[in-house]
Amino acid sequence: MIDGKPAERCVAKLLPSEIKEYIWLYGYYKKGHPIFSCGITQYPTKLLEIFDILESAEIEMAQKKYKV
């Protein structure tokens, strides 16, 4: 769905490659796989902010799906 209307094609193909990479990294992060050899406290702040945005979007989508 885009703006409440069904998408005419795969929405993932509309995303820039950089965004796809962040989503891919978020998946690994969420599963507990280390992305960098350092601890999470050494992760770039910007990356953690992006992960927070992705997590919020994930929660929002789940709430809409289950109408919580």
Secondary structure per residue as TSV (DSSP state, phi and psi in degrees):
chain	resnum	aa	ss	phi	psi
A	1	M	-	360.0	135.3
A	2	I	B	-127.5	120.0
A	3	D	T	53.9	39.2
A	4	G	T	78.3	4.0
A	5	K	B	-115.4	145.9
A	6	P	-	-60.2	136.8
A	7	A	-	-73.0	145.2
A	8	E	S	-83.2	-15.8
A	9	R	S	-149.2	176.9
A	10	C	-	-60.8	119.8
A	11	V	G	-65.2	-32.0
A	12	A	G	-60.2	-29.3
A	13	K	G	-71.8	-16.6
A	14	L	G	-84.6	-14.9
A	15	L	S	-79.2	140.6
A	16	P	-	-64.1	152.3
A	17	S	H	-59.5	-33.1
A	18	E	H	-62.7	-41.3
A	19	I	H	-66.9	-41.8
A	20	K	H	-59.2	-39.0
A	21	E	H	-65.9	-41.4
A	22	Y	H	-62.7	-40.8
A	23	I	H	-64.4	-41.5
A	24	W	H	-61.9	-46.7
A	25	L	H	-62.3	-39.9
A	26	Y	H	-60.2	-40.4
A	27	G	H	-59.1	-44.1
A	28	Y	H	-66.7	-43.2
A	29	Y	H	-59.2	-44.6
A	30	K	H	-65.7	-32.9
A	31	K	T	-79.8	-2.6
A	32	G	T	89.2	8.8
A	33	H	-	-81.0	133.0
A	34	P	-	-67.5	136.6
A	35	I	S	-92.2	-36.1
A	36	F	S	-122.2	163.1
A	37	S	S	-74.3	-14.9
A	38	C	S	-85.9	171.5
A	39	G	-	-75.4	168.4
A	40	I	G	-60.6	-27.3
A	41	T	G	-67.2	-15.2
A	42	Q	G	-100.1	-0.9
A	43	Y	S	-66.0	147.0
A	44	P	-	-59.3	135.4
A	45	T	H	-56.8	-41.1
A	46	K	H	-60.2	-40.1
A	47	L	H	-64.8	-43.4
A	48	L	H	-65.1	-35.1
A	49	E	H	-64.9	-40.8
A	50	I	H	-64.5	-41.1
A	51	F	H	-62.3	-38.0
A	52	D	H	-62.1	-41.3
A	53	I	H	-64.3	-44.5
A	54	L	H	-64.3	-39.5
A	55	E	H	-65.2	-42.2
A	56	S	H	-61.5	-41.4
A	57	A	H	-65.2	-39.2
A	58	E	H	-63.4	-43.4
A	59	I	H	-64.9	-43.7
A	60	E	H	-61.4	-42.8
A	61	M	H	-64.5	-40.2
A	62	A	H	-65.7	-40.0
A	63	Q	H	-64.5	-40.7
A	64	K	H	-66.8	-39.1
A	65	K	H	-64.7	-43.2
A	66	Y	H	-100.4	2.6
A	67	K	T	48.9	53.3
A	68	V	-	-83.6	360.0
